[in-house]
Amino acid sequence: MDKSRAGKNNSNWKGDKAKKRAKHYRVEVKNGAAKKCSVCGTTDPDKTYEWAQLNGGGWKRMCRSCHSRYDKKQNNFHEEVIQKVIENIKLPE
């Protein structure tokens, strides 16, 4: 693709409304393929490495197992928060 039509110059640019895979692709193009896990430190060539989007908005290189554990921990946290909110809602009597 012509660089003058890349990113914001492209008529199909969605910015922050882009799908998850498109955001991951942008990070990989900008920073290169993840080849090391910044959580456990592995560089095993047989493992799959990914860019994980952090809740604070940043990105971190992770192997698939660390990425999965991170996502599960985040999802459990959100489920606990939602459950506490539901428990504290007072319904009209």
ABEGO torsion letter per residue (X at the ends): XBAAABEAABAABAEAABBAAAAAAAAAAAAEBBABBAAAGBABAABBBBBBBBAAGBBBBBBAAAAAAAAAAAAAAAAAAAAAAAAABBBBX
